[in-house]
Amino acid sequence: MSRRKRLIRDLARQRALYLIDLAEQEVRRGNVSLSRKYCELALAILRRTRAKIPKYVKRKICKKCHVILIPGLTSVTRIKGFRRSIRIITRCKVCGWVHRLMFRKR
Ligand SMILES: [Zn+2]
């Protein structure tokens, strides 16, 4: 990767993380539509530059309506199964989208 490309991706990552931060603040203030706008902008920047952000940050955004998922406020989180695997189920309170994450025990 050229130096220029790396610089662009670095900037894109910083901007996306900043926008997601802002989106979280807006959702806490009750501004769901503004928060969604910030998220969509962040996702667009990431898509255009193909920059990567950590998985746990990406999981914070609802895949369907692009709202920041905050447990208790915009999402409900349940943990199921304890023996062989653990499933973390996140449901978006705004659109009802459900995300399941599974971890197997070794
Ligand atoms: Zn949603």
Boltz pocket constraint, residues with backbone or C-beta under 6 A from the ligand:
constraints:
  - pocket:
      binder: B
      contacts: [[A, 62], [A, 63], [A, 64], [A, 65], [A, 66], [A, 67], [A, 92], [A, 93], [A, 94], [A, 95], [A, 96], [A, 97]]
      max_distance: 6.0
